[in-house]
Amino acid sequence: MSVAVVLFTADLRLHDHPPLHAALASADEVVPLFVLDDAVGAAGFDAPNRRAFLADCLRDLDTGLRERGGRLVLRTGDVVEEVGRIVTETGANAVHMAADVSAFAQRREERLREALTPVGCRLRVHDAVVTAVAPGAVVPSDAGRDHFSVFTPYFRRWSEEGVRTPFRAPRAVRVPSGPASAPLPSRPGTGLSPGLAEGGEAAGRRLFTAWRRQGLASYEERHDDLAGDATSRLSPHLHFGTLSPTELVDRSRTAGGPGAEAFVRQLCWRDFHRQVLAARPAASHCDYRPRQDDWRTGRAASDDTAAWKEGRTGYPVVDAAMQQLLHEGWMHNRGRLLTASFLTKTLYVDWRTGARHFLELLVDGDIANNQLNWQWVAGTGTDSRPNRVLNPVTQAKRYDPDGAYVRRWVPELAEVAGPAVHEPWKLSEAERARCGYPEPILGLPEGLTRFKEARGLD
């Protein structure tokens, strides 16, 4: 009886799962395997919010498999060693897994291939599982260029490429009785953001179904509305792969309309960043386009960074977004842009400092999206206007015009009426003392002048 192993990584779902589909088609029995890899914790990626969401995902995946006659086999340790043990225990002749692009994922794939080939077990790596379009499927026509460095031409070519037809979830999964499994993890008891969302494929599919019905059509006009919270909130499910980007593209295009087109464009940004990282793995920690920045260091910079992390900068929309991050382990995308611009261009602090803080809290903390979005804002990445600076007051008035977002997340300003909520320094001295909100840690003109001088701008 033939056996195949499906190694789940960032694809914790049963719907539209090419590795599982291929394994079931080619083997009599399949071992659905997830390894709690020691290297993930050693590399600093095992943040409490993501660990909790992962626990939800693994329990939901096991439930889905048991409903189909199977089960999830969970192991802990080194992923290559644990896969090797499963292959030895079951006599499996193939291991199926999803392709991924980070340096960590590439090393894992290389090590697996080196370990499995000598024992006669094939490693089959499937594209378009964690992305809608594989990174290598869309490349520039210019000779010598291995990836797109600008989003718009990439989006044009990506849109022409199309996506494959999503696979249905399997009706049955037959798992050999032999392989033992470690107990499924539970959510950590401490260290979590109190408003952390629920993980798992079932939760993700409910969320997408409701949002497709109620929010997709208006996405284009409302996705930047901070208080309206009209984004999909699907990013954690995309990060853990409980939802398929291919299926989301397919179902959104089927719905049609400007909102669907705008949402698909955002899904394309995920693929864009992955094709950049696939071509330039060092961009996870090095400037993609160096600007010779001499980022601020020392006590003053540390104090400013601490105020930024705590949401105590004195700029309400920045502080509101940072408070949302602390409470939910998630932040509105417009808030991410504003807080990143404030840290890197107003405070002139290294983007890596902000990216690291985000990865400590974000449930959707993703190396490709997080690091390359930070670089885009810092002007060291793929932005064609690298020196743009987002003014937090102007942005707040545009994207939170009545101040509802600020009042929701900054309790000191909850009772401040009118436009003063975005410029509390204009309140009377007595009003400022009464609400207890801090003064700005620096003036915006001062920050802008410092940034321009650092970048050598007129």
C-alpha positions, 0 to 999 in steps of 0.5 A: 500500500503506497503512502505519501506525506503532506507537509503542511507549513503556511497552508493550514487548510483543506480547501484548494490544497494542491499538495494534499490533492496530489498526494491523495491522487497518487497514494493509498494513504496520506500522512498529514504532517505539521512540525512545530519546528524548533528553528522557528522559535530560535529565529525569533518568529514564535511570537505569542499572538501568532502562536495562539492563532497557530494553535487555533489553526492546527486544532481546526485542521485536525477537526476537518481531517477527522471529519473526513476519516483522517487526523493531523500528525503533529511532531515537534523538533527539527522539521527535516528530522521529523519528516525523515522519521515519518518516512521511515515509519510509514515507508512513504515514497513521496513528500508533498509541500508548498513552495515558499520564498523566504530564505528560511523556507528555501533552506528547509526545502534544500535540507529536505531534498538532501535528506530524502533523495538518498532514501528513495523518497521524492520531494514534490514542491507545489507552486501557487499554494501560498500565492495566487501566481507563482513568483517565477511565473511572471518575469519582466521581458527585459533581458537580465531582469529576474523580477519586477521592482515596480508594482504596476507593470507587475500587476498588469502581467500578473492579471494576464497570467490568470489563476488555476481553478481552485480544488475542492476539499477532499471528501475522505483522507485515509491516514495510516494508523502507525505514526504517533502524534504529539498533543495539539497545542493550546493558546498561550495563557499570557502575553496575548493581545486581548482582542486577538482574532480566532484562527482556523480554516472554518473561521476564515471561511466564515469571515470571507463569506460574510465580507464578500457578501457585505463588504467587497462591493464597497471595498474600493471606496471604503478600504482607507476609512480608518473608523469604518473598519471596512477592510477584509481582515483576512490577512492573518488567514492568508498568512497561515494559509487557512484561506487560499489566495487563489480561491480568494482571487477566483471568487472575487473576480466572479463577484466582479465590480470595482470593489472586487478589482480593488481587493484583487489588486491588494492580493496581488501586492502579496504576490509582488512582495514574494517575487521580490523576496524570492529574487532578493532574499536579503531584502528581509533585513537589508535595504533593497535600494540603499539610500545611505541613511544614517539612522538616528541612534542613542538615548533620544532615538530610543526614547522616541521609539519607546513613545512610538511603541507605546502609542504616546507620540502626541499625534493622535492617529499614530497613537490610535493605530499603535494602540490598536496593534497592542490590543488586537495584534492587528492594525488597519493598513492605512494605520500601518502606513502612517505609523511606519512613515512617522517612525522612519521619516519623522523620527528618522529611526531605522525601518528594521526597528519598526519591522521587528516590533510589528513582528513581535505583535502582528498575528499576520506578521509575514516576512515578505509583506512586513519587511517589504512594506516597511521598506516601501514606506522608508523609501529603501524599497520599491516605492517609486517616490522614496522620499514621500512623507505622510503627514499624520495630521493631514492623513487623519483629517482625510481618513478619520474625518470625524475622529471616531477612530482616534476616540476609539483607541485613545481614551484620553481624547474620547471626550474631545469634540470636533477637529481638535481631536486630531490637533489636541495641542490647539486645546486650551491649557486647562483642556489639555491638562484635563484630558492628560494626553501627551504633548507631541514628542517633536514638531512635524516641521522639525522632523521633515527638515531632519529627514530632508537633510539626511537624504540630501534633499532641497 
